[in-house]
Amino acid sequence: MTALQPEQAPRPGTAPALSINGLAKRFGGKIAVDGISLDVPAGSFYGVVGPNGAGKTTTLSMATGLLRPDFGTAAVHGVDVWSNPLEAKKLMGILPDGVRLFDRLTGEQLITYAGLLRGMDRDVVATRVRELLAAMDLTKDAGTLVVDYSAGMTKKIALASALIHAPRLLVLDEPFEAVDPVSAANIRSILDGYVGSGGTVIVSSHVMDLVQRMCDHVAVVAGGRLLAAGTVDEVRGEASLEDRFVELVGGRSTTEGLEWLRTF
């Protein structure tokens, strides 16, 4: 088994990779997530799309044990995230959006720390660290402090840290933000191979074309509610995913005015 394959490929007929039921969260007077329920099939590449402030990050944070919900439940391969958090988190690799890393470690040290923190054998960790650094094109920067990494390099080293223990489920919040096209293509290849070997990926993104090309399932979230979910073909119908998204979410602004931009 390589570093990038899930430890236990899910068997047909098993529980969904992620099942959330009635998740809800309020911040003060604002309802950020309003009773979202969703099942993510094992072995799928699942996209979660929505406008800014739609509740995507809050939903994924509650589903993965990073933020306690006011209501609702979440389970990873049948293991309840909040009643059995240690067991559930062993099955997950998470790339949150905007969470600080231990950036006074080098890239190599950060991935190593992530593996050892999960109780992995040191020799296995060392082998996987080398493979992950090579896969992310970070070998030459392995000894550089993470604080000195670019935004794209930081995203890649965080993804490598999420992969080190070969989880059954990867939850990635905006994984391609600030990543250059070549690195993005390499990451997509890694994730495709991971899903092909039985793993499950959930990715949130604002880039509809990327989700349409990369994912086989998609959920559209807006205003803290689930508007549509299913295979990409089911959700988009005869339209492009972007057009269907705009139709579901609404809010497209008029282009009237701004005559001063048309004076050249």
Kinemage of the C-alpha trace (Angstrom):
@kinemage 1
@onewidth
@group {chain A} dominant
@subgroup {mainchain}
@vectorlist {calphas} color= white
{ca met a 1} P 0.000 0.000 0.000
{ca thr a 2} L 1.417 3.384 -0.951
{ca ala a 3} L 1.184 6.598 1.029
{ca leu a 4} L -1.708 7.851 -1.050
{ca gln a 5} L -4.096 4.908 -0.821
{ca pro a 6} L -6.743 4.667 1.906
{ca glu a 7} L -5.897 2.117 4.586
{ca gln a 8} L -9.218 0.307 4.190
{ca ala a 9} L -11.121 0.585 0.928
{ca pro a 10} L -14.869 0.747 1.640
{ca arg a 11} L -16.861 -2.328 0.668
{ca pro a 12} L -20.003 -2.186 -1.455
{ca gly a 13} L -23.105 -1.740 0.652
{ca thr a 14} L -21.308 -0.110 3.598
{ca ala a 15} L -22.391 3.138 5.240
{ca pro a 16} L -21.911 6.426 3.389
{ca ala a 17} L -18.444 7.945 3.706
{ca leu a 18} L -20.107 10.928 5.384
{ca ser a 19} L -23.676 11.191 6.591
{ca ile a 20} L -24.967 14.429 8.082
{ca asn a 21} L -28.473 14.813 9.446
{ca gly a 22} L -30.089 18.125 10.360
{ca leu a 23} L -26.884 20.053 11.048
{ca ala a 24} L -27.611 23.581 12.245
{ca lys a 25} L -25.518 26.449 13.601
{ca arg a 26} L -26.350 29.971 14.714
{ca phe a 27} L -23.866 32.768 15.384
{ca gly a 28} L -25.661 35.397 17.439
{ca gly a 29} L -28.719 36.388 15.457
{ca lys a 30} L -27.470 34.868 12.200
{ca ile a 31} L -28.403 31.350 11.148
{ca ala a 32} L -25.294 30.115 9.322
{ca val a 33} L -26.516 26.549 8.663
{ca asp a 34} L -30.207 25.688 8.761
{ca gly a 35} L -30.753 21.943 9.087
{ca ile a 36} L -28.619 20.471 6.297
{ca ser a 37} L -28.846 16.706 5.679
{ca leu a 38} L -26.650 14.936 3.140
{ca asp a 39} L -25.183 11.502 2.411
{ca val a 40} L -21.850 11.286 0.591
{ca pro a 41} L -21.419 7.862 -1.092
{ca ala a 42} L -18.227 5.975 -0.313
{ca gly a 43} L -15.786 6.106 -3.224
{ca ser a 44} L -17.188 9.340 -4.641
{ca phe a 45} L -15.526 12.637 -5.566
{ca tyr a 46} L -18.061 15.029 -4.047
{ca gly a 47} L -18.148 18.774 -4.674
{ca val a 48} L -19.837 21.246 -2.334
{ca val a 49} L -20.496 24.560 -4.045
{ca gly a 50} L -22.127 27.788 -2.950
{ca pro a 51} L -21.658 31.563 -2.865
{ca asn a 52} L -19.611 33.337 -0.202
{ca gly a 53} L -21.350 33.056 3.154
{ca ala a 54} L -23.472 30.106 2.013
{ca gly a 55} L -22.517 27.945 5.009
{ca lys a 56} L -20.166 25.522 3.230
{ca thr a 57} L -17.220 25.932 5.597
{ca thr a 58} L -19.439 25.918 8.682
{ca thr a 59} L -21.165 22.738 7.515
{ca leu a 60} L -17.903 20.931 6.786
{ca ser a 61} L -16.410 22.116 10.085
{ca met a 62} L -19.348 20.645 12.003
{ca ala a 63} L -19.265 17.450 9.954
{ca thr a 64} L -15.582 16.860 10.713
{ca gly a 65} L -15.507 17.711 14.420
{ca leu a 66} L -13.938 21.161 14.179
{ca leu a 67} L -17.061 23.091 15.203
{ca arg a 68} L -19.779 21.794 17.519
{ca pro a 69} L -23.242 22.002 15.945
{ca asp a 70} L -26.234 23.438 17.774
{ca phe a 71} L -28.350 20.619 16.346
{ca gly a 72} L -27.858 17.560 14.177
{ca thr a 73} L -25.443 14.675 13.811
{ca ala a 74} L -22.583 13.617 11.555
{ca ala a 75} L -21.052 10.187 10.989
{ca val a 76} L -17.982 9.036 9.036
{ca his a 77} L -18.357 5.491 7.706
{ca gly a 78} L -20.973 4.925 10.389
{ca val a 79} L -18.875 6.349 13.252
{ca asp a 80} L -20.525 9.307 15.003
{ca val a 81} L -18.208 12.314 14.858
{ca trp a 82} L -19.333 13.869 18.138
{ca ser a 83} L -20.015 10.846 20.345
{ca asn a 84} L -16.899 8.964 19.160
{ca pro a 85} L -14.559 11.712 17.914
{ca leu a 86} L -11.233 9.871 18.197
{ca glu a 87} L -12.388 6.909 16.144
{ca ala a 88} L -14.090 9.142 13.565
{ca lys a 89} L -11.073 11.410 13.131
{ca lys a 90} L -8.799 8.428 12.488
{ca leu a 91} L -10.801 7.897 9.297
{ca met a 92} L -10.469 11.487 8.080
{ca gly a 93} L -7.907 13.776 6.549
{ca ile a 94} L -8.931 17.430 6.731
{ca leu a 95} L -7.707 20.533 4.915
{ca pro a 96} L -9.587 23.413 6.573
{ca asp a 97} L -9.663 26.861 5.006
{ca gly a 98} L -7.678 29.492 6.884
{ca val a 99} L -6.540 27.349 9.823
{ca arg a 100} L -3.050 28.183 11.056
{ca leu a 101} L -0.291 25.604 10.715
{ca phe a 102} L 2.762 25.096 12.921
{ca asp a 103} L 4.664 27.333 10.536
{ca arg a 104} L 7.912 27.442 12.531
{ca leu a 105} L 8.499 23.854 11.455
{ca thr a 106} L 9.999 22.986 8.096
{ca gly a 107} L 7.747 21.374 5.527
{ca glu a 108} L 9.320 17.983 6.185
{ca gln a 109} L 8.941 18.395 9.942
{ca leu a 110} L 5.293 19.419 9.631
{ca ile a 111} L 4.273 16.313 7.660
{ca thr a 112} L 6.374 14.115 9.974
{ca tyr a 113} L 4.687 15.654 13.006
{ca ala a 114} L 1.254 14.975 11.512
{ca gly a 115} L 2.133 11.303 11.020
{ca leu a 116} L 3.701 10.779 14.443
{ca leu a 117} L 0.801 12.584 16.111
{ca arg a 118} L -1.457 9.856 14.697
{ca gly a 119} L 0.678 7.121 16.230
{ca met a 120} L 2.252 5.906 12.997
{ca asp a 121} L 5.520 3.979 12.874
{ca arg a 122} L 8.457 6.358 12.422
{ca asp a 123} L 9.947 4.430 9.484
{ca val a 124} L 6.596 4.374 7.678
{ca val a 125} L 6.234 8.099 8.303
{ca ala a 126} L 9.694 8.803 6.878
{ca thr a 127} L 8.905 6.862 3.687
{ca arg a 128} L 5.553 8.541 3.199
{ca val a 129} L 6.974 11.996 3.873
{ca arg a 130} L 9.496 11.542 1.056
{ca glu a 131} L 6.762 10.341 -1.315
{ca leu a 132} L 4.397 13.177 -0.414
{ca leu a 133} L 7.071 15.859 -0.780
{ca ala a 134} L 7.928 14.497 -4.216
{ca ala a 135} L 4.260 14.256 -5.237
{ca met a 136} L 3.645 17.876 -4.183
{ca asp a 137} L 6.868 19.074 -5.884
{ca leu a 138} L 8.197 20.276 -2.531
{ca thr a 139} L 11.306 18.119 -2.170
{ca lys a 140} L 13.682 21.020 -2.704
{ca asp a 141} L 11.765 23.067 -0.126
{ca ala a 142} L 11.553 20.289 2.477
{ca gly a 143} L 13.997 22.103 4.783
{ca thr a 144} L 12.367 25.526 4.442
{ca leu a 145} L 10.235 26.861 7.294
{ca val a 146} L 6.536 26.803 6.436
{ca val a 147} L 6.296 30.473 7.445
{ca asp a 148} L 8.470 31.241 4.404
{ca tyr a 149} L 6.289 29.242 1.983
{ca ser a 150} L 4.098 30.933 -0.595
{ca ala a 151} L 0.326 30.602 -0.252
{ca gly a 152} L 0.259 27.790 -2.821
{ca met a 153} L 3.119 25.898 -1.173
{ca thr a 154} L 1.392 26.221 2.205
{ca lys a 155} L -1.781 24.745 0.731
{ca lys a 156} L 0.195 21.792 -0.673
{ca ile a 157} L 2.061 21.066 2.560
{ca ala a 158} L -1.234 21.163 4.472
{ca leu a 159} L -2.717 18.679 1.991
{ca ala a 160} L 0.302 16.400 2.405
{ca ser a 161} L -0.209 16.498 6.188
{ca ala a 162} L -3.853 15.486 5.691
{ca leu a 163} L -2.807 12.528 3.495
{ca ile a 164} L 0.022 11.091 5.598
{ca his a 165} L -2.126 8.536 7.457
{ca ala a 166} L -3.965 7.352 4.292
{ca pro a 167} L -7.455 8.283 5.534
{ca arg a 168} L -10.641 6.793 4.097
{ca leu a 169} L -12.199 10.255 3.734
{ca leu a 170} L -10.575 13.526 2.663
{ca val a 171} L -12.426 16.791 3.351
{ca leu a 172} L -10.792 19.678 1.509
{ca asp a 173} L -11.999 23.272 1.852
{ca glu a 174} L -10.903 25.309 -1.198
{ca pro a 175} L -7.832 23.103 -1.865
{ca phe a 176} L -6.910 24.815 -5.156
{ca glu a 177} L -7.057 28.397 -3.944
{ca ala a 178} L -3.710 30.150 -4.641
{ca val a 179} L -2.284 26.965 -6.222
{ca asp a 180} L -0.621 27.332 -9.625
{ca pro a 181} L -2.050 25.403 -12.614
{ca val a 182} L 0.760 22.819 -12.753
{ca ser a 183} L 0.488 22.047 -9.035
{ca ala a 184} L -3.301 21.960 -9.306
{ca ala a 185} L -3.040 19.366 -12.087
{ca asn a 186} L -0.686 17.257 -9.949
{ca ile a 187} L -3.044 17.470 -6.967
{ca arg a 188} L -6.013 16.469 -9.115
{ca ser a 189} L -4.057 13.454 -10.354
{ca ile a 190} L -3.240 12.432 -6.773
{ca leu a 191} L -6.870 12.800 -5.714
{ca asp a 192} L -8.138 10.886 -8.763
{ca gly a 193} L -5.827 7.995 -7.893
{ca tyr a 194} L -6.941 8.135 -4.265
{ca val a 195} L -10.632 7.934 -5.224
{ca gly a 196} L -9.852 5.201 -7.749
{ca ser a 197} L -8.358 3.086 -4.969
{ca gly a 198} L -11.489 3.391 -2.812
{ca gly a 199} L -11.076 6.663 -0.957
{ca thr a 200} L -13.664 9.444 -0.825
{ca val a 201} L -12.989 13.138 -1.424
{ca ile a 202} L -15.243 16.032 -0.451
{ca val a 203} L -14.090 19.339 -1.869
{ca ser a 204} L -15.629 22.784 -1.523
{ca ser a 205} L -14.918 25.263 -4.284
{ca his a 206} L -16.192 28.392 -5.971
{ca val a 207} L -14.863 27.257 -9.349
{ca met a 208} L -17.778 25.580 -11.116
{ca asp a 209} L -15.794 24.414 -14.130
{ca leu a 210} L -13.283 22.696 -11.864
{ca val a 211} L -16.023 20.919 -9.913
{ca gln a 212} L -17.826 19.919 -13.110
{ca arg a 213} L -14.658 18.347 -14.547
{ca met a 214} L -13.362 16.797 -11.339
{ca cys a 215} L -16.368 15.630 -9.308
{ca asp a 216} L -18.949 12.921 -9.936
{ca his a 217} L -21.372 14.240 -7.277
{ca val a 218} L -22.225 17.780 -6.210
{ca ala a 219} L -24.265 19.596 -3.564
{ca val a 220} L -25.384 23.214 -3.944
{ca val a 221} L -25.625 25.193 -0.700
{ca ala a 222} L -26.915 28.747 -0.229
{ca gly a 223} L -28.302 30.642 2.727
{ca gly a 224} L -27.355 27.785 5.023
{ca arg a 225} L -29.640 25.352 3.195
{ca leu a 226} L -29.139 22.496 0.749
{ca leu a 227} L -30.701 23.460 -2.598
{ca ala a 228} L -29.747 20.432 -4.693
{ca ala a 229} L -27.642 17.271 -4.412
{ca gly a 230} L -26.874 14.254 -6.559
{ca thr a 231} L -24.621 13.292 -9.413
{ca val a 232} L -23.251 16.210 -11.413
{ca asp a 233} L -25.432 15.226 -14.391
{ca glu a 234} L -28.544 15.051 -12.215
{ca val a 235} L -27.965 18.481 -10.695
{ca arg a 236} L -27.005 20.356 -13.857
{ca gly a 237} L -29.534 18.724 -16.191
{ca glu a 238} L -29.129 20.062 -19.721
{ca ala a 239} L -27.282 23.206 -18.593
{ca ser a 240} L -23.713 23.769 -17.449
{ca leu a 241} L -23.135 23.442 -13.724
{ca glu a 242} L -22.429 27.176 -13.505
{ca asp a 243} L -25.716 28.105 -15.190
{ca arg a 244} L -27.638 25.674 -13.004
{ca phe a 245} L -25.885 27.057 -9.926
{ca val a 246} L -26.886 30.640 -10.800
{ca glu a 247} L -30.439 29.481 -11.471
{ca leu a 248} L -30.654 27.783 -8.063
{ca val a 249} L -28.920 30.455 -6.038
{ca gly a 250} L -30.219 33.537 -7.851
{ca gly a 251} L -28.888 36.966 -7.058
{ca arg a 252} L -27.268 37.728 -10.413
{ca ser a 253} L -26.844 41.517 -10.438
{ca thr a 254} L -27.790 43.782 -13.321
{ca thr a 255} L -25.076 45.203 -15.551
{ca glu a 256} L -26.866 48.501 -16.021
{ca gly a 257} L -24.953 51.623 -15.104
{ca leu a 258} L -21.175 51.894 -14.951
{ca glu a 259} L -21.238 53.875 -18.195
{ca trp a 260} L -17.922 55.418 -17.145
{ca leu a 261} L -16.295 52.032 -17.800
{ca arg a 262} L -17.422 52.129 -21.432
{ca thr a 263} L -15.862 55.411 -22.505
{ca phe a 264} L -12.638 54.156 -24.079
